[in-house]
Amino acid sequence: MSDFQRTYDRLVAELREIALLGSVASVLGWDEQVLLPDKGRQLRAGQSGLIARLHHERFTSPRIGQMLAELESSGLMADPHGQFAVNVRQTRRSYDRAITLPAALVEQMTATEVHCQQAWVEARKKSDYGHFKPWLEKMLDLKRQEAQCYLSAAGHQPDRPTTLYDALLEGFEPGERADNLRRIFTELRSELVPLIEQVAGRPRPDSDPIPHRHFPRDQQEQFAREAAAKIGFDFEAGRLDVSAHPFCSGIGPGDVRLTTRYREDSFADAFFGVLHEAGHGLYHQGLPPEHFGTPCGAPVSLGIHESQSRMWENLVGRGRPFWRYFWPKAQERFGPALAGVSMEQWLIAIHRIQPSLIRVEADEATYNLHIILRFELEQALLHGDLPADDLPGEWNRRMKQDLGVDVPDDARGCLQDIHWSGGAIGYFPTYTLGNLYAAQFFEQANKDLGGLDEAFSRGDFTPLRNWLREKIHGQGKRFSARELARTITGRDLNAGPLMRHLRQVAQFGEV
């Protein structure tokens, strides 16, 4: 065994132990959102902060840097997509970023997240932005400090970020920049707005809001579990629970946890939410377990992660072939609510394009306008162009301008999302990136596999799931998000596939 191989083996062993610390943090985070009693917040803040500091100190140890420096001179780096080169290169990228942060700042940010998220939960219940604002300001200040650390130490990187926002965006979508996103989103909005205006003003043959009839909670849960299992989510290696904001936590091999929320007057909230989170869960369950803790066993980016959830939620889960299989089961499960309803009426109802207040309840077309709004507001908040005092007013003004809806209260306005309370500044644009990647990948899967509609109609989702595992899940971080798109589809990311899909959606219910 060569010296390089021995050093590489030591690096991998170290990364796996560090990943175990990360998995402990993930369990604490899941428990905080699902089971933690209110009076346990202070203790949890200390627990989470300590684990975050230990994880950071272990990963930023000079020993890691020394091993990376030694391995970077190996001839095994010649194959850029080989396991050796991928793990060394991507670990270096993360290491160089992490060593810029003082351990005390990492611990402070993590502890603050616990308090900030609890303040958000209470503020949202009471629709009281004033209760949340001081914590938002504190979080924004910490995120500015974090971003400044990244910028101050990034001078040697050829693709270094140059703004506070780009420095944070890098943590979610490596290599992506706000200027490029702004260009993509501007082009997308220019096509979305006329499509939405055209469809929203069109008379519908059925105005009955069928998905908002009464759907008993326990039956919703059973039906959602059945659908998640059918598309391939392994409940022996995962679970489904309830939280204020749905999420998926990939704790590690054999442990992937989904959450949702139920409303008996809204079928879509839980059902499509579970499909969405199960898409994330399938990605985690499809990562090669033998590479746990290393970049070869990690997701590419949040944009690619979101492509998996949006694909199963919308491109599959709202499609006619999907409902050819599930419609009889839905009628059996929800007989009173669906009495006298045809599958065609159901498809019209779940494809309705209509501007609305809540992002997670938005239709496929207007959803992206919600994301663009948040993308622009969070940049203004971070860079100081929008004082936190003015957020509710500006939010309400933009919702009226962009979507034509009046915001009645803060709970359905600027308090509706959990992300900023958790310090996830730069996260929102990955949702629309996910929509774009999802449409492009799904279009290619149909070309490569053929017959997907027929397979879905008989309840067979294995061909698509296996294709995704081979092309995306099993690749780890071998490619960047853009490289992955080009490798799989032969094209760079573009809005064409998504707009083709949305124009098909707009045809549902034409009179």
C-alpha positions in Angstrom: 0.0 0.0 0.0 1.4 3.4 -1.0 1.9 6.3 1.4 -0.8 8.2 -0.6 -3.3 5.4 -0.1 -2.6 5.2 3.7 -3.1 8.9 4.0 -6.3 8.7 2.0 -7.6 6.0 4.2 -6.9 8.0 7.3 -8.7 11.0 5.7 -11.8 8.9 4.9 -11.9 7.5 8.4 -11.7 11.0 9.9 -14.4 12.3 7.6 -16.7 9.4 8.6 -16.3 10.1 12.3 -17.0 13.8 11.6 -20.1 12.8 9.7 -21.3 10.9 12.7 -21.1 14.1 14.7 -23.1 15.8 12.0 -25.7 13.0 12.2 -26.1 13.7 15.9 -26.7 17.3 15.2 -29.4 16.2 12.6 -31.1 14.1 15.2 -31.2 17.1 17.6 -32.5 19.3 14.9 -35.3 16.8 13.9 -36.2 16.4 17.6 -36.4 20.1 18.1 -39.0 20.5 15.3 -41.0 17.4 16.1 -40.9 16.4 19.8 -39.0 18.9 22.0 -41.1 20.4 24.8 -41.2 24.2 24.9 -39.2 24.4 28.2 -36.4 22.4 26.7 -35.3 25.1 24.2 -32.6 26.6 26.4 -31.0 23.2 26.9 -31.3 22.3 23.2 -29.6 25.5 22.3 -26.7 24.5 24.4 -26.6 21.0 23.1 -26.8 22.0 19.5 -24.2 24.7 19.9 -21.8 22.3 21.6 -22.2 19.7 18.8 -21.7 22.3 16.1 -18.5 23.6 17.8 -17.1 20.1 18.2 -18.0 19.2 14.6 -16.4 22.5 13.3 -13.2 22.0 15.4 -12.8 18.4 14.3 -13.2 19.3 10.6 -11.0 22.4 10.7 -8.2 20.6 12.5 -4.7 21.3 10.9 -4.5 17.5 10.5 -7.2 17.6 7.8 -5.3 20.3 6.0 -2.0 18.4 6.1 -3.6 15.3 4.7 -5.3 17.2 1.9 -2.0 18.9 1.0 -0.2 15.6 0.8 -2.9 14.0 -1.3 -3.2 16.9 -3.7 0.3 16.0 -5.0 -0.7 12.4 -5.9 -1.0 11.2 -9.4 -4.4 9.8 -8.4 -5.8 13.4 -8.8 -5.4 13.1 -12.6 -8.9 11.6 -13.0 -11.1 14.5 -11.9 -14.2 12.3 -11.6 -12.5 9.4 -9.9 -13.4 8.6 -6.3 -9.9 9.8 -5.0 -9.9 13.1 -6.7 -13.6 13.9 -6.0 -13.2 13.3 -2.2 -10.0 15.2 -2.0 -11.1 18.2 -4.2 -14.5 18.6 -2.6 -13.2 18.1 0.9 -10.6 20.9 0.2 -13.4 23.2 -1.0 -15.4 22.6 2.2 -12.3 22.8 4.4 -11.1 26.1 3.0 -14.5 27.5 3.6 -14.8 26.1 7.2 -11.4 27.2 8.5 -12.4 30.9 7.9 -15.1 30.6 10.7 -14.1 31.0 14.4 -15.5 28.1 16.4 -17.1 30.6 18.8 -19.1 32.1 15.9 -20.3 28.7 14.8 -21.5 27.8 18.3 -23.2 31.2 18.7 -25.0 30.9 15.3 -26.2 27.4 16.1 -27.5 28.3 19.6 -29.2 31.4 18.2 -31.0 29.4 15.5 -32.8 27.4 18.2 -34.1 30.6 19.9 -34.8 32.3 16.6 -36.8 29.4 15.3 -38.8 29.2 18.5 -39.5 33.0 18.3 -40.7 32.4 14.7 -43.1 29.6 15.7 -44.6 31.8 18.4 -44.8 34.9 16.2 -46.4 32.9 13.4 -49.1 31.6 15.7 -49.9 35.1 16.9 -49.3 36.8 13.5 -46.9 39.1 15.5 -43.9 40.1 13.4 -42.7 42.4 16.3 -42.0 39.3 18.4 -39.8 37.9 15.7 -38.0 41.0 14.4 -35.3 41.3 17.2 -34.3 37.7 16.5 -34.3 38.2 12.8 -32.0 41.2 13.2 -29.7 39.2 15.4 -29.6 36.4 12.9 -28.9 38.8 10.0 -26.0 40.3 11.9 -24.5 36.8 12.5 -24.9 35.9 8.9 -23.1 39.0 7.8 -20.3 38.1 10.1 -20.2 34.6 8.6 -20.2 35.9 5.1 -17.5 38.4 5.8 -15.3 35.6 7.1 -15.7 33.7 3.9 -15.0 36.8 1.8 -11.9 37.8 3.8 -10.2 34.4 3.2 -11.3 33.7 -0.4 -8.8 35.8 -2.2 -6.9 32.8 -3.7 -10.0 31.1 -5.1 -10.4 31.6 -8.9 -14.2 31.5 -8.6 -14.4 33.3 -5.2 -17.6 35.0 -4.2 -17.4 38.8 -4.1 -20.6 39.8 -2.2 -22.1 38.9 1.2 -25.0 37.1 -0.5 -22.8 35.1 -2.9 -20.7 34.0 0.1 -23.8 32.5 1.7 -25.3 31.2 -1.5 -22.1 29.2 -2.1 -23.0 27.1 0.9 -26.2 25.9 -0.7 -25.4 26.0 -4.4 -21.6 25.8 -4.9 -20.4 27.9 -7.8 -23.7 29.7 -8.3 -23.8 33.5 -8.2 -26.7 36.0 -7.6 -26.0 37.8 -10.9 -26.5 34.6 -12.9 -29.6 33.7 -10.9 -31.0 37.2 -11.5 -30.5 36.7 -15.3 -32.2 33.3 -15.2 -35.0 34.4 -13.0 -35.7 37.5 -15.1 -36.0 35.4 -18.3 -38.2 32.9 -16.4 -40.5 35.7 -15.0 -40.9 37.3 -18.5 -42.5 34.0 -19.7 -44.3 33.2 -16.5 -46.2 36.4 -16.0 -48.1 36.4 -19.3 -48.9 32.7 -18.9 -50.3 33.3 -15.4 -52.3 36.3 -16.5 -53.7 34.3 -19.5 -54.7 31.3 -17.4 -55.8 33.1 -14.2 -58.4 35.2 -16.1 -59.8 32.2 -18.0 -63.2 30.8 -17.0 -63.1 27.3 -15.7 -65.7 24.5 -16.3 -65.6 23.6 -12.6 -65.3 26.1 -9.8 -65.8 23.7 -7.0 -62.5 23.7 -4.9 -62.6 19.9 -4.6 -59.2 19.5 -2.8 -60.6 21.8 0.0 -63.5 19.5 0.9 -63.2 17.5 4.2 -60.4 15.0 4.1 -60.0 13.2 7.5 -56.5 13.5 8.9 -55.9 9.8 9.6 -57.0 8.9 6.1 -54.7 11.6 4.6 -51.8 10.1 6.6 -52.5 6.5 5.4 -52.9 7.6 1.8 -49.8 9.7 1.8 -47.7 6.9 3.4 -49.1 4.5 0.7 -48.0 6.8 -2.1 -44.6 7.5 -0.6 -43.9 3.8 -0.2 -45.2 3.1 -3.8 -42.7 5.6 -5.3 -39.9 3.8 -3.4 -39.4 5.5 0.0 -38.3 2.8 2.4 -40.1 3.2 5.7 -37.8 0.6 7.3 -35.1 3.1 6.8 -37.2 6.2 7.5 -40.3 7.6 9.2 -43.0 10.3 8.7 -44.0 12.7 11.5 -45.6 16.1 11.9 -43.9 19.6 12.2 -44.8 23.2 11.8 -42.9 23.4 8.6 -42.5 20.2 6.5 -38.9 19.0 6.0 -36.7 16.0 5.3 -33.7 15.1 7.4 -31.1 12.8 6.0 -29.5 11.6 9.2 -27.4 8.9 7.6 -27.7 5.5 6.0 -30.8 3.7 7.2 -32.3 6.8 8.8 -34.1 9.4 6.7 -37.0 11.3 8.4 -39.8 13.1 6.7 -42.3 15.5 8.3 -45.5 17.1 7.0 -48.6 19.0 8.4 -52.2 18.1 8.0 -55.3 20.3 7.3 -58.6 18.5 7.0 -59.8 21.2 4.6 -56.8 20.9 2.3 -55.8 17.6 0.7 -52.8 19.1 -1.1 -51.0 20.4 1.9 -50.1 16.9 3.3 -50.3 14.7 0.2 -48.2 16.7 -2.2 -46.0 17.8 0.8 -45.2 14.1 1.6 -44.4 13.4 -2.1 -42.1 16.4 -2.1 -40.3 15.4 1.1 -40.2 11.7 -0.1 -38.4 12.9 -3.2 -35.7 14.4 -0.9 -35.8 11.2 1.1 -35.3 9.0 -2.0 -32.2 11.1 -2.8 -30.8 10.4 0.7 -31.7 6.7 0.5 -30.1 6.5 -2.9 -26.7 7.8 -1.8 -24.1 5.0 -1.8 -23.9 4.1 1.9 -20.3 2.8 1.5 -19.3 6.5 0.9 -21.0 7.9 3.9 -19.2 10.9 5.3 -17.3 11.6 2.1 -18.2 13.8 -0.9 -18.8 10.7 -3.0 -21.7 9.9 -0.7 -23.2 13.4 -0.4 -25.8 15.4 -2.5 -24.5 17.7 -5.2 -26.3 20.8 -4.1 -29.6 22.0 -2.8 -30.8 22.9 -6.3 -30.2 19.3 -7.4 -31.8 18.0 -4.1 -34.9 20.2 -4.8 -35.1 18.8 -8.4 -35.8 15.4 -6.9 -38.6 16.6 -4.6 -40.2 18.8 -7.2 -40.0 16.0 -9.8 -41.9 13.5 -7.6 -44.3 16.1 -6.3 -45.3 17.8 -9.6 -44.0 16.1 -12.7 -45.0 12.6 -11.4 -47.5 13.2 -8.6 -49.8 15.6 -10.4 -49.6 13.8 -13.7 -52.5 11.9 -15.3 -50.7 8.6 -15.4 -50.0 8.8 -11.6 -53.7 9.4 -11.0 -54.8 6.6 -13.3 -53.3 4.3 -10.7 -54.2 6.3 -7.5 -57.6 7.6 -8.4 -59.5 4.5 -7.5 -57.6 4.2 -4.3 -58.4 7.9 -3.5 -62.1 7.3 -4.2 -62.1 4.3 -1.9 -60.2 6.2 0.9 -62.1 9.5 0.6 -65.5 8.4 -0.6 -67.7 11.3 0.8 -65.2 14.0 -0.3 -64.9 12.7 -3.8 -68.5 11.6 -4.3 -69.6 12.4 -7.9 -66.1 13.7 -8.8 -64.4 12.4 -12.0 -60.7 11.9 -12.4 -60.8 14.7 -15.0 -62.4 17.1 -12.6 -59.8 16.2 -10.0 -56.9 16.8 -12.4 -58.4 20.2 -13.3 -58.6 21.1 -9.6 -55.0 20.1 -8.7 -53.6 21.9 -11.7 -55.5 25.2 -11.1 -53.2 28.2 -11.7 -54.2 31.0 -9.4 -52.1 33.5 -7.5 -52.2 32.9 -3.8 -50.7 33.9 -0.5 -48.8 30.9 0.7 -45.7 29.6 -1.1 -46.0 25.9 -0.1 -49.6 25.9 -1.3 -48.9 27.7 -4.6 -49.5 26.2 -8.0 -46.6 25.1 -10.1 -46.5 28.4 -12.2 -46.9 31.0 -9.5 -44.6 29.2 -7.1 -41.6 30.6 -8.9 -42.8 34.1 -8.4 -42.9 33.5 -4.7 -39.3 32.3 -4.8 -38.1 35.3 -6.9 -39.7 37.7 -4.4 -37.9 36.0 -1.5 -34.6 35.9 -3.4 -34.7 39.7 -3.9 -35.9 40.5 -0.4 -33.3 38.4 1.4 -30.5 40.1 -0.6 -31.9 43.5 0.4 -32.1 42.5 4.1 -28.6 41.0 4.2 -27.0 44.0 2.4 -28.8 46.5 4.6 -30.9 48.0 1.7 -34.1 46.9 3.5 -34.3 47.5 7.3 -36.0 44.6 9.2 -38.6 47.2 10.4 -39.8 47.6 6.8 -40.0 43.9 5.9 -43.7 43.4 6.4 -44.6 46.5 4.4 -42.3 45.7 1.5 -43.4 42.0 1.5 -47.0 43.1 1.3 -46.3 45.6 -1.5 -44.4 43.1 -3.6 -47.1 40.4 -3.1 -49.6 42.9 -4.5 -47.3 43.9 -7.3 -46.0 40.5 -8.3 -49.0 38.3 -7.6 -51.9 40.6 -7.3 -52.9 39.4 -3.8 -53.5 41.4 -0.6 -51.8 40.1 2.5 -54.2 40.1 5.4 -51.7 39.4 8.2 -48.0 38.6 8.9 -48.7 34.9 9.5 -49.7 34.6 5.9 -47.1 37.2 4.9 -43.5 37.5 5.9 -43.7 35.0 8.7 -44.9 32.0 6.6 -41.5 30.5 6.0 -39.0 29.0 8.5 -35.9 29.6 6.5 -34.7 33.0 7.7 -35.2 32.0 11.4 -32.7 29.2 10.8 -30.2 31.4 9.1 -30.8 29.9 5.7 -30.1 33.1 3.7 -29.4 32.1 0.1 -31.5 29.0 0.3 -34.7 30.2 -1.4 -33.3 30.4 -5.0 -32.5 26.7 -4.9 -36.3 26.0 -5.1 -36.6 27.5 -8.5 -33.3 26.0 -9.6 -34.8 22.7 -8.5 -37.9 23.2 -10.7 -35.7 24.0 -13.7 -33.4 21.0 -13.1 -36.4 18.7 -12.4 -38.1 19.5 -15.7 -34.8 19.1 -17.7 -34.0 15.7 -16.0 -37.6 14.4 -16.3 -37.7 15.2 -20.0 -34.4 13.3 -20.5 -35.6 10.4 -18.4 -38.6 10.1 -20.7 -36.3 10.1 -23.8 -34.0 7.5 -22.3 -36.5 5.1 -20.8 -39.7 5.6 -22.9 -43.0 4.2 -21.6 -43.0 6.0 -18.3 -46.6 7.0 -18.6 -47.6 3.4 -19.0 -45.5 2.3 -16.1 -46.9 5.0 -13.8 -50.5 4.1 -14.9 -50.0 0.6 -13.4 -48.2 1.9 -10.3 -44.7 1.0 -11.4 -42.3 3.8 -10.5 -39.2 1.7 -10.4 -37.8 2.6 -13.8 -37.6 6.3 -13.0 -36.3 5.7 -9.5 -33.5 3.5 -10.8 -32.7 6.0 -13.5 -32.4 8.7 -10.9 -30.2 6.5 -8.6 -27.8 5.8 -11.5 -27.7 9.2 -13.0 -27.9 11.5 -9.9 -28.0 9.8 -6.5 -25.1 7.4 -7.0 -22.9 10.1 -8.4 -22.4 11.9 -5.1 -20.5 15.1 -5.7 -18.6 13.8 -8.8 -20.0 16.7 -10.8 -21.1 20.2 -10.0 -24.8 20.9 -10.5 -24.3 22.5 -13.9 -21.8 19.7 -15.0 -24.4 17.1 -13.9 -27.1 18.7 -16.1 -24.8 18.7 -19.1 -23.6 15.1 -18.4 -27.1 13.8 -18.2 -29.0 15.9 -20.8 -26.2 17.2 -23.0 -27.4 20.8 -22.4 -26.7 23.5 -19.8 -29.5 24.5 -17.5 -32.3 26.3 -19.4 -36.0 27.2 -18.8 -37.3 25.5 -22.0 -38.3 22.1 -20.4 -40.0 23.8 -17.4 -42.0 26.2 -19.6 -43.0 23.3 -21.8 -44.3 21.5 -18.8 -46.1 24.6 -17.4 -47.8 25.2 -20.7 -49.2 21.7 -20.6 -50.4 22.4 -17.0 -52.1 25.5 -18.3 -54.1 23.4 -20.7 -56.0 21.6 -17.9 -59.5 22.9 -17.7 -59.6 24.8 -21.0 -63.1 25.5 -22.2 
